[in-house]
């Protein structure tokens, strides 16, 4: 277990904390915690906005260690990279999962879409994606917006 730090310890300065960056892959997610190994996790509330990590997402973790111990303090966590893709095509759908442009995985369980829109095969969409290790894909869609909505 790691301790999430929202504020600096009293009397500390950021330069004295010895903060480091590392890249980790999400191994599992519960209702409250995100795991980056069997023993290391941090609270899901550290993320805000549209991004909620799922298994396979790559994260950049800013952390420090307490001198003389193996205890890790996590200061911030964010997606490793994100990218915006204009006018790409949904190339496959299988149940609640799909793929955009043959490289971006999505699951309806963790996807932001406009109200009333459900992605369909061959829709032309705009996508916000993050680095992720998914079967056959190197990105995961966080949000999908159709280029044109037909009602």
Backbone torsions as a table, in degrees:
resi	resn	phi	psi	omega
1	UNK	NA	140.3	176.7
2	UNK	-115.8	158.4	-179.4
3	UNK	-100.6	126.7	175.9
4	UNK	-80.9	133.1	-178.8
5	UNK	-111.0	118.7	176.1
6	UNK	-98.3	-21.2	179.5
7	UNK	-139.1	155.4	179.1
8	UNK	-71.9	145.0	174.3
9	UNK	-60.0	148.2	-178.3
10	UNK	-55.0	132.6	178.2
11	UNK	82.0	3.1	-180.0
12	UNK	-97.2	150.9	173.1
13	UNK	-118.2	147.1	-177.9
14	UNK	-53.5	-37.6	-177.2
15	UNK	-68.8	-21.2	-177.8
16	UNK	-90.8	-8.0	-176.9
17	UNK	-79.0	-16.8	-179.0
18	UNK	63.2	45.3	-179.4
19	UNK	-66.3	143.5	179.1
20	UNK	-131.2	160.6	176.2
21	UNK	-114.4	143.2	172.7
22	UNK	-144.2	161.8	177.4
23	UNK	-111.0	129.4	-179.8
24	UNK	-134.6	153.3	177.5
25	UNK	-101.8	135.2	177.7
26	UNK	-68.3	125.5	179.9
27	UNK	-95.7	-28.4	175.1
28	UNK	-167.2	163.3	179.4
29	UNK	-137.8	132.6	173.7
30	UNK	-108.2	-174.6	178.3
31	UNK	-63.7	-24.8	-175.4
32	UNK	-118.9	-23.8	-171.4
33	UNK	-130.0	154.5	174.4
34	UNK	-114.7	125.7	-178.6
35	UNK	-102.9	136.8	174.9
36	UNK	-114.8	1.2	171.0
37	UNK	-167.5	179.7	179.5
38	UNK	-62.4	-35.4	-175.4
39	UNK	-102.0	-21.7	-173.0
40	UNK	-103.8	123.3	178.3
41	UNK	-147.0	168.3	175.7
42	UNK	-147.9	161.0	-174.9
43	UNK	-70.3	142.9	179.0
44	UNK	-62.1	-26.9	-177.8
45	UNK	-65.1	-9.9	177.5
46	UNK	-67.3	-14.5	178.2
47	UNK	-102.6	141.3	175.8
48	UNK	-131.8	166.8	178.9
49	UNK	80.2	-153.6	-173.5
50	UNK	-74.7	-22.7	-174.2
51	UNK	-84.5	119.5	169.5
52	UNK	-127.9	119.7	-174.4
53	UNK	-67.5	152.9	171.5
54	UNK	-130.3	169.6	179.8
55	UNK	-54.5	131.1	179.0
56	UNK	101.7	-19.3	179.6
57	UNK	-66.8	142.7	177.4
58	UNK	-96.0	129.7	-176.5
59	UNK	-120.1	148.5	170.5
60	UNK	-100.9	122.4	-175.4
61	UNK	-114.9	125.4	173.3
62	UNK	-99.9	124.5	-173.3
63	UNK	-144.5	168.3	171.1
64	UNK	-142.3	161.2	176.4
65	UNK	-115.7	148.5	176.0
66	UNK	-78.3	129.8	-179.8
67	UNK	-55.0	133.7	177.2
68	UNK	80.9	0.8	178.8
69	UNK	-132.4	171.5	175.2
70	UNK	-101.6	9.0	-179.1
71	UNK	-69.9	133.2	-179.3
72	UNK	-109.7	133.5	174.1
73	UNK	-107.7	122.5	178.4
74	UNK	-94.9	127.7	-177.7
75	UNK	-99.3	-36.6	177.9
76	UNK	-157.8	153.7	178.5
77	UNK	-141.0	137.2	178.8
78	UNK	-150.4	162.8	174.8
79	UNK	-59.5	145.8	-179.7
80	UNK	-58.6	-51.7	178.0
81	UNK	-145.8	154.2	170.3
82	UNK	-133.3	154.2	178.9
83	UNK	-143.2	150.5	178.2
84	UNK	-106.5	131.2	-179.3
85	UNK	-121.3	122.0	-179.9
86	UNK	-91.5	135.9	169.8
87	UNK	47.0	63.1	175.6
88	UNK	-111.7	163.8	-172.1
89	UNK	-106.6	138.7	171.4
90	UNK	-74.6	115.0	-171.4
91	UNK	-98.9	-16.2	173.6
92	UNK	-159.6	151.7	175.2
93	UNK	-140.5	134.4	178.0
94	UNK	-139.4	97.8	-177.0
95	UNK	66.5	-120.7	-178.6
96	UNK	-93.6	3.6	-179.6
97	UNK	-115.3	157.2	177.7
98	UNK	-159.8	178.4	-179.7
99	UNK	-137.0	138.6	177.3
100	UNK	-111.1	131.7	174.1
101	UNK	55.9	26.2	179.2
102	UNK	63.0	6.7	-178.4
103	UNK	-134.7	-10.0	-175.2
104	UNK	-116.8	111.6	177.8
105	UNK	-77.4	146.1	168.1
106	UNK	-142.8	153.6	172.9
107	UNK	-130.0	134.2	-179.2
108	UNK	-62.5	-19.3	179.7
109	UNK	-68.8	-24.7	-176.4
110	UNK	-134.4	41.1	-175.6
111	UNK	-125.1	131.9	174.5
112	UNK	-91.6	127.8	177.6
113	UNK	-136.7	160.8	174.8
114	UNK	-64.0	150.7	178.6
115	UNK	-54.6	133.9	177.1
116	UNK	85.9	-3.7	-178.5
117	UNK	-104.3	130.5	172.0
118	UNK	-123.5	124.5	-178.8
119	UNK	-57.8	139.5	178.0
120	UNK	-128.8	156.4	179.2
121	UNK	-55.1	134.1	177.7
122	UNK	73.2	7.0	172.7
123	UNK	-62.1	142.9	172.6
124	UNK	-95.8	123.5	-170.9
125	UNK	-136.4	162.7	167.8
126	UNK	-104.7	139.9	-171.9
127	UNK	-132.1	139.2	165.5
128	UNK	-107.0	121.6	-175.4
129	UNK	-126.9	155.3	176.6
130	UNK	-122.0	157.0	175.5
131	UNK	-62.7	133.0	-178.5
132	UNK	-157.3	152.1	177.3
133	UNK	-106.0	99.4	179.8
134	UNK	-123.6	161.6	-179.5
135	UNK	-59.4	119.8	177.5
136	UNK	68.5	3.8	-177.5
137	UNK	-133.2	148.9	179.5
138	UNK	-111.0	3.8	177.6
139	UNK	-137.7	157.7	172.8
140	UNK	-127.7	133.0	178.7
141	UNK	-74.6	130.0	174.3
142	UNK	-93.4	-38.3	177.1
143	UNK	-143.9	147.2	177.3
144	UNK	-132.3	130.7	177.0
145	UNK	-126.6	126.4	177.9
146	UNK	-66.1	144.6	177.2
147	UNK	-66.5	-37.1	176.9
148	UNK	-136.6	125.2	177.3
149	UNK	-97.7	129.9	177.1
150	UNK	-109.2	126.6	180.0
151	UNK	-105.6	NA	NA
